[in-house]
Amino acid sequence: MDSVALERIRQEALLACTEQFAHIDTISLHNTQKVLAAYRDAQLSSYQFAGTSGYGYSDLGREKLDEVYARVFRAEKALVRPHFVSGTHTLATVLCALLDRDDLLISLIGAPYDTMQGVIGYARETPRSLKEKGVRYEEVALKANAYDLDGIRTVCQEKQPKLVLIQRSRGYSSRASLTIDDIRQITAAVKSVSPQTICFVDNCYGEFAAEEEPLEAGADIIAGSLIKNPGGGIAPTGGYIAGKANLVDAAADYLTAPGLGGELGSYAYGYRLFFQGLFMAPHVTAQAIKGAVFAAAVFDRLGFKVSPSYETPRSDLIQTIFLENEKNMCLFAQGIQTFSPVDAHVTPIPDDMPGYADKIIMAAGDFVQGSSIELSADGPIRPPYVMYLQGGIVFEHNVLAVMSAAQYIMENSEGEGHD
């Protein structure tokens, strides 16, 4: 396929995405207003950007950051800390804080994400996992590759679990990511038969993709990573937990120490990047989602299966592209990496990664290492050979990188055929 044909596909794809882009812009405007209102109501001032050292007593920046996140996510309380090393660490903190020996944890959306399987002790033995701690684990299997609302209601009525895990994004699965309405139906089903059960939503990749967040749809507690959506591509590290005050307090005690909780924790570098990142987050998330929609339109036109389609309303950042074989996955990753602002000269190759059972191919030229809000693409080397594209803080970058990936595949696998 020559450059003229690829240019025609680019133009056709952009035109096809017009209606979807307008919808995304409307959501971004709503969420920007929400964030501005939170900053105004919290009376944020620049002196609160300053960091502290040592114990971090009376850290005004830390306290104000917690307040702003609580306002934005409609939570009783929030815990926002640079000390969380990843989304998985943040989620694990909630689970370890709220679950004790003989408590029952149920994943309601089938198997959880790969790294969370290690936290739980699912499928393989993991030292110091929840399973080793004595926490019991079950899951409600997917039905027709979607959540099973009747199954969720039946299992929760019978088992009365201490906590249910609701993973908003698809992870490395082919199911659709959850919409806010999906989360509303799931939490309502749980509470109707087991009102004391804690509904915990893994909110990674989903923040600001809709006009509401999971706490507004019935969740009790949520958690996510600051190097995904809410960090706006600016936050250098960290994670957040938000929800009911007693649950957030328990997580804070687990992060620091019982009795100390969220009252301690210094960060000498200051908090400006965290506040600025959250301010940028609705717009940056919209840029990333537009990039995902555009990628779907391009690869659909190239004959590859994509999910979601470019016409489907979005509930998170992630775009899956079924590339049919390992060679195409590697070519796709090379095309993305070549148009990365950092490490564009590096060639991605499949390799082992901590927390994953299969080799992973990953393209990521990030300013913040591992930042999923910046453009990246990765996937496990296993059938059905799917690449998971996410992020992109500048839409124009997404367009260039996606077209590069398309060119790499079409020039190097032409004639091999694809569905």
C-alpha positions as CSV (number, residue, x, y, z in Angstrom):
1,M,0.0,0.0,0.0
2,D,1.6,3.3,-1.1
3,S,1.6,6.6,0.7
4,V,-1.2,8.0,-1.4
5,A,-3.5,5.2,-0.3
6,L,-2.6,5.7,3.3
7,E,-3.2,9.4,3.1
8,R,-6.7,8.7,1.7
9,I,-7.4,6.4,4.6
10,R,-6.2,9.1,7.1
11,Q,-8.6,11.6,5.6
12,E,-11.5,9.2,5.5
13,A,-10.9,8.2,9.1
14,L,-10.8,11.8,10.3
15,L,-14.1,12.6,8.5
16,A,-15.8,9.4,9.9
17,C,-14.8,10.4,13.4
18,T,-16.4,13.9,13.3
19,E,-19.5,13.1,15.3
20,Q,-17.7,11.1,17.9
21,F,-15.1,13.8,18.4
22,A,-17.9,16.4,19.0
23,H,-19.4,14.1,21.7
24,I,-15.9,13.8,23.4
25,D,-15.5,17.5,23.4
26,T,-18.8,18.0,25.2
27,I,-17.7,15.6,27.9
28,S,-14.3,17.4,28.2
29,L,-16.1,20.7,28.6
30,H,-18.3,19.4,31.4
31,N,-15.4,17.8,33.2
32,T,-13.2,20.9,32.9
33,Q,-16.0,22.9,34.5
34,K,-16.2,20.3,37.3
35,V,-12.4,20.5,38.0
36,L,-12.5,24.4,38.0
37,A,-15.4,24.4,40.4
38,A,-13.5,22.1,42.7
39,Y,-10.4,24.4,42.7
40,R,-12.5,27.5,43.2
41,D,-14.5,25.9,46.1
42,A,-11.3,24.6,47.7
43,Q,-9.8,28.1,47.4
44,L,-6.5,26.8,46.0
45,S,-3.6,29.2,46.2
46,S,0.0,29.0,44.9
47,Y,1.6,28.8,48.3
48,Q,0.0,25.4,48.7
49,F,2.2,24.0,45.9
50,A,5.2,24.0,48.4
51,G,6.5,20.7,49.6
52,T,7.5,19.5,53.0
53,S,10.1,17.2,54.5
54,G,10.4,14.6,57.2
55,Y,7.1,13.6,58.7
56,G,5.1,16.1,56.7
57,Y,3.0,17.4,59.6
58,S,0.6,20.2,58.6
59,D,1.4,19.8,54.9
60,L,-1.1,22.2,53.3
61,G,-0.4,21.1,49.8
62,R,-1.1,17.4,50.6
63,E,-4.2,18.3,52.5
64,K,-5.5,20.6,49.7
65,L,-4.8,17.9,47.0
66,D,-6.9,15.4,49.0
67,E,-9.7,18.0,49.2
68,V,-9.7,18.8,45.5
69,Y,-9.8,15.1,44.5
70,A,-12.6,14.5,46.9
71,R,-14.6,17.3,45.3
72,V,-13.9,16.3,41.8
73,F,-14.8,12.6,42.3
74,R,-17.7,13.4,44.6
75,A,-16.1,11.5,47.5
76,E,-16.4,11.9,51.3
77,K,-12.6,11.7,51.4
78,A,-9.6,11.2,49.2
79,L,-6.0,10.0,49.6
80,V,-3.7,11.3,46.9
81,R,0.0,10.4,47.3
82,P,3.2,10.4,45.3
83,H,4.2,7.4,47.4
84,F,2.0,5.0,45.4
85,V,4.3,3.5,42.8
86,S,1.6,2.3,40.3
87,G,-2.1,1.7,39.9
88,T,-1.6,-1.9,41.0
89,H,0.1,-0.6,44.2
90,T,-2.8,1.7,44.9
91,L,-5.4,-1.0,44.3
92,A,-3.5,-3.5,46.4
93,T,-3.4,-1.0,49.3
94,V,-7.2,-0.8,49.3
95,L,-7.6,-4.6,49.1
96,C,-5.0,-5.3,51.8
97,A,-6.5,-2.6,54.1
98,L,-10.1,-3.8,53.8
99,L,-9.8,-7.6,53.7
100,D,-8.8,-9.9,56.5
101,R,-8.5,-13.7,56.9
102,D,-11.6,-15.6,55.8
103,D,-13.1,-12.5,54.2
104,L,-14.5,-13.2,50.7
105,L,-13.4,-11.1,47.7
106,I,-15.3,-11.6,44.5
107,S,-14.3,-10.2,41.1
108,L,-17.5,-9.4,39.3
109,I,-16.1,-9.0,35.8
110,G,-14.3,-12.3,35.3
111,A,-10.6,-12.6,35.8
112,P,-8.9,-9.4,36.9
113,Y,-5.9,-7.7,35.1
114,D,-2.7,-9.6,35.0
115,T,-0.8,-7.7,37.7
116,M,-3.8,-7.9,40.0
117,Q,-3.8,-11.6,39.7
118,G,-0.5,-11.6,41.5
119,V,-1.9,-9.4,44.3
120,I,-4.8,-11.8,44.8
121,G,-2.7,-15.0,44.4
122,Y,-4.9,-16.0,41.5
123,A,-3.8,-18.8,39.1
124,R,-0.3,-18.8,40.5
125,E,1.3,-18.7,44.0
126,T,2.5,-15.2,44.9
127,P,4.4,-14.6,48.2
128,R,2.4,-12.3,50.6
129,S,-0.6,-12.3,48.3
130,L,-4.2,-12.0,49.6
131,K,-4.6,-15.7,49.2
132,E,-1.6,-16.4,51.4
133,K,-3.0,-13.9,53.9
134,G,-6.1,-16.1,54.1
135,V,-8.5,-14.0,52.0
136,R,-10.9,-16.2,50.0
137,Y,-11.4,-15.4,46.3
138,E,-14.1,-16.1,43.8
139,E,-15.2,-14.6,40.5
140,V,-18.3,-14.3,38.4
141,A,-17.5,-15.5,35.0
142,L,-18.4,-13.4,31.9
143,K,-21.4,-14.4,29.9
144,A,-21.2,-13.9,26.2
145,N,-18.1,-11.9,26.9
146,A,-19.9,-9.4,29.1
147,Y,-20.8,-9.1,32.8
148,D,-23.5,-11.4,34.0
149,L,-25.9,-9.2,36.0
150,D,-28.1,-12.2,37.1
151,G,-25.0,-14.2,38.0
152,I,-23.7,-11.3,40.1
153,R,-27.0,-10.9,41.9
154,T,-27.2,-14.7,42.6
155,V,-23.6,-15.1,43.8
156,C,-23.7,-12.0,46.1
157,Q,-27.0,-13.1,47.6
158,E,-25.6,-16.5,48.4
159,K,-22.1,-15.6,49.4
160,Q,-22.5,-12.2,51.0
161,P,-18.9,-11.1,50.2
162,K,-17.0,-8.5,52.2
163,L,-15.9,-6.8,49.0
164,V,-16.5,-7.0,45.3
165,L,-13.9,-5.8,42.7
166,I,-15.3,-4.1,39.6
167,Q,-12.6,-3.5,37.0
168,R,-13.7,-0.6,34.7
169,S,-11.3,-1.1,31.9
170,R,-11.0,-4.3,29.8
171,G,-7.4,-5.0,30.8
172,Y,-5.9,-7.7,28.5
173,S,-9.3,-9.1,27.7
174,S,-11.6,-8.7,24.8
175,R,-14.7,-7.7,26.8
176,A,-16.0,-4.2,26.5
177,S,-14.9,-1.6,29.1
178,L,-17.6,-0.7,31.6
179,T,-19.7,2.5,31.1
180,I,-21.0,4.5,34.1
181,D,-24.4,3.0,33.5
182,D,-22.9,-0.5,33.6
183,I,-21.3,0.3,37.0
184,R,-24.6,1.7,38.2
185,Q,-26.5,-1.5,37.3
186,I,-23.8,-3.7,38.9
187,T,-23.6,-1.8,42.2
188,A,-27.4,-1.7,42.4
189,A,-27.5,-5.5,41.9
190,V,-25.0,-6.1,44.6
191,K,-26.5,-3.7,47.1
192,S,-30.0,-5.1,46.5
193,V,-29.0,-8.5,47.9
194,S,-26.0,-7.7,50.1
195,P,-26.1,-4.1,51.2
196,Q,-23.1,-4.3,53.5
197,T,-20.8,-5.4,50.7
198,I,-18.1,-2.9,49.7
199,C,-18.2,-2.1,46.0
200,F,-14.7,-1.2,44.9
201,V,-14.1,0.1,41.4
202,D,-10.7,-0.1,39.7
203,N,-11.0,3.2,37.9
204,C,-7.7,3.1,35.9
205,Y,-8.0,4.5,32.4
206,G,-11.6,5.6,33.0
207,E,-11.4,9.0,34.7
208,F,-13.0,11.8,32.8
209,A,-14.1,9.6,30.0
210,A,-17.7,10.3,31.0
211,E,-19.5,13.1,32.8
212,E,-19.9,11.1,36.0
213,E,-17.5,8.9,38.0
214,P,-18.2,5.6,39.7
215,L,-18.9,7.0,43.2
216,E,-21.8,8.8,41.6
217,A,-23.0,5.5,40.3
218,G,-23.1,3.7,43.6
219,A,-19.5,2.6,44.2
220,D,-18.2,2.9,47.8
221,I,-14.5,3.4,46.9
222,I,-12.4,3.9,43.8
223,A,-8.7,4.0,43.1
224,G,-6.4,4.8,40.2
225,S,-3.0,6.0,39.0
226,L,-1.8,9.5,38.6
227,I,0.3,8.6,35.6
228,K,-2.9,7.7,33.8
229,N,-5.8,10.0,33.2
230,P,-6.0,12.2,36.3
231,G,-2.3,13.2,36.1
232,G,-2.9,14.9,32.8
233,G,0.5,13.7,31.5
234,I,2.2,16.1,34.0
235,A,2.1,14.3,37.4
236,P,5.4,12.5,37.8
237,T,4.2,9.6,39.9
238,G,1.5,8.5,42.4
239,G,-2.0,7.3,42.9
240,Y,-5.3,8.2,44.5
241,I,-8.0,6.6,46.5
242,A,-11.4,8.2,47.0
243,G,-14.8,7.2,48.5
244,K,-16.4,6.8,51.9
245,A,-14.3,8.3,54.7
246,N,-14.0,5.2,56.8
247,L,-12.7,3.1,53.9
248,V,-10.2,5.8,52.7
249,D,-9.0,6.1,56.3
250,A,-8.4,2.3,56.5
251,A,-6.4,2.5,53.3
252,A,-4.4,5.4,54.7
253,D,-3.6,3.4,57.8
254,Y,-2.3,0.6,55.6
255,L,-0.2,2.9,53.5
256,T,1.5,4.5,56.5
257,A,0.7,2.9,59.9
258,P,-2.4,2.4,62.0
259,G,-3.1,5.5,64.0
260,L,-1.0,7.7,61.6
261,G,-3.0,7.3,58.4
262,G,-3.2,10.3,56.1
263,E,-1.8,12.8,58.7
264,L,1.8,12.1,57.6
265,G,3.6,12.0,54.4
266,S,6.0,14.6,53.0
267,Y,7.0,15.4,49.4
268,A,9.8,17.8,49.2
269,Y,9.4,18.5,45.5
270,G,6.1,20.2,46.0
271,Y,2.6,19.6,44.5
272,R,2.3,22.0,41.5
273,L,2.6,19.2,38.9
274,F,-0.2,17.3,40.6
275,F,-2.6,20.2,40.7
276,Q,-1.7,21.3,37.2
277,G,-2.0,17.7,35.9
278,L,-5.5,17.4,37.3
279,F,-6.5,20.7,35.8
280,M,-5.3,19.5,32.4
281,A,-6.8,16.0,32.8
282,P,-10.2,16.4,31.2
283,H,-8.7,17.9,28.0
284,V,-5.8,15.5,27.9
285,T,-8.1,12.5,28.4
286,A,-10.2,13.8,25.5
287,Q,-7.1,14.0,23.3
288,A,-6.3,10.4,24.1
289,I,-9.8,9.1,23.5
290,K,-9.9,10.9,20.2
291,G,-6.7,9.2,19.3
292,A,-8.2,5.8,20.1
293,V,-11.3,6.6,18.0
294,F,-9.1,7.6,15.1
295,A,-7.0,4.4,15.4
296,A,-10.1,2.3,15.3
297,A,-11.3,4.1,12.1
298,V,-7.9,3.6,10.4
299,F,-7.4,-0.1,11.2
300,D,-11.0,-0.9,10.5
301,R,-10.4,0.5,7.0
302,L,-7.3,-1.7,6.7
303,G,-9.3,-4.8,7.3
304,F,-8.4,-5.5,10.9
305,K,-10.9,-6.2,13.7
306,V,-11.0,-3.4,16.3
307,S,-12.9,-3.0,19.6
308,P,-14.5,-0.6,20.3
309,S,-15.5,0.6,16.8
310,Y,-14.9,4.2,16.0
311,E,-18.7,4.8,16.2
312,T,-19.0,3.4,19.8
313,P,-19.2,5.9,22.7
314,R,-16.1,5.5,24.9
315,S,-15.8,4.6,28.5
316,D,-12.0,4.6,28.8
317,L,-8.7,5.2,26.9
318,I,-8.1,1.7,25.6
319,Q,-8.4,0.7,21.9
320,T,-7.8,-2.9,21.0
321,I,-6.6,-3.9,17.5
322,F,-6.6,-7.6,16.6
323,L,-3.4,-8.0,14.6
324,E,-3.6,-11.8,14.0
325,N,0.1,-12.7,14.6
326,E,3.2,-11.9,16.6
327,K,4.9,-10.3,13.5
328,N,2.2,-7.7,13.1
329,M,2.2,-6.9,16.8
330,C,5.9,-6.2,16.7
331,L,5.5,-4.1,13.5
332,F,2.7,-2.1,15.1
333,A,4.9,-1.4,18.2
334,Q,7.8,-0.4,16.0
335,G,5.6,2.1,14.1
336,I,4.4,3.7,17.3
337,Q,7.9,3.8,18.9
338,T,9.3,5.5,15.8
339,F,6.9,8.4,16.3
340,S,7.6,8.7,20.1
341,P,9.2,11.9,21.5
342,V,11.5,9.8,23.7
343,D,13.5,6.8,22.6
344,A,12.3,6.9,19.0
345,H,15.5,5.1,18.0
346,V,14.7,2.1,20.1
347,T,13.2,-1.1,18.6
348,P,10.6,-2.8,20.9
349,I,10.9,-6.5,21.3
350,P,8.8,-9.0,23.3
351,D,10.2,-9.6,26.8
352,D,9.3,-10.8,30.3
353,M,7.8,-8.2,32.6
354,P,7.2,-8.4,36.4
355,G,3.6,-9.4,37.1
356,Y,2.8,-10.9,33.7
357,A,2.7,-14.6,32.7
358,D,3.4,-14.0,29.0
359,K,6.0,-12.0,27.2
360,I,4.9,-8.4,26.5
361,I,5.6,-6.3,23.5
362,M,5.5,-2.6,24.4
363,A,6.0,0.7,22.6
364,A,6.3,3.7,25.0
365,G,8.3,6.8,24.4
366,D,7.1,8.6,27.5
367,F,8.4,11.7,29.4
368,V,7.1,9.9,32.6
369,Q,8.2,6.3,32.6
370,G,5.2,4.0,32.2
371,S,2.8,6.9,31.8
372,S,-0.4,5.3,30.2
373,I,-1.9,8.7,29.5
374,E,1.0,9.3,27.1
375,L,0.8,7.4,23.9
376,S,1.8,3.8,24.3
377,A,0.8,0.4,22.9
378,D,1.4,-3.0,24.4
379,G,0.0,-6.5,24.5
380,P,0.9,-10.1,25.6
381,I,2.3,-12.4,22.9
382,R,-0.5,-14.9,22.9
383,P,-3.6,-15.6,20.7
384,P,-5.6,-13.7,19.5
385,Y,-2.5,-11.3,19.2
386,V,-4.1,-8.1,20.3
387,M,-2.4,-4.7,20.7
388,Y,-3.8,-2.4,23.4
389,L,-3.3,1.2,22.3
390,Q,-3.8,3.9,25.0
391,G,-3.0,7.5,25.8
392,G,-1.8,10.4,23.8
393,I,-1.6,13.9,25.4
394,V,-1.6,15.5,21.9
395,F,-4.1,14.3,19.3
396,E,-1.8,15.2,16.4
397,H,0.8,12.9,17.8
398,N,-1.7,10.1,17.9
399,V,-2.5,10.7,14.2
400,L,1.1,10.6,13.2
401,A,2.0,7.5,15.3
402,V,-1.1,5.5,14.2
403,M,-0.4,6.2,10.6
404,S,3.2,5.1,11.1
405,A,2.0,1.8,12.7
406,A,-0.3,1.3,9.8
407,Q,2.5,1.9,7.3
408,Y,4.9,-0.5,9.1
409,I,2.3,-3.3,8.9
410,M,1.1,-2.7,5.3
411,E,4.7,-2.4,4.0
412,N,6.0,-5.5,5.8
413,S,3.1,-7.9,5.8
414,E,1.4,-7.1,2.6
415,G,0.2,-10.3,0.8
416,E,0.0,-12.4,4.0
417,G,-3.7,-11.5,4.3
418,H,-5.9,-10.6,7.2
419,D,-9.6,-10.8,8.1
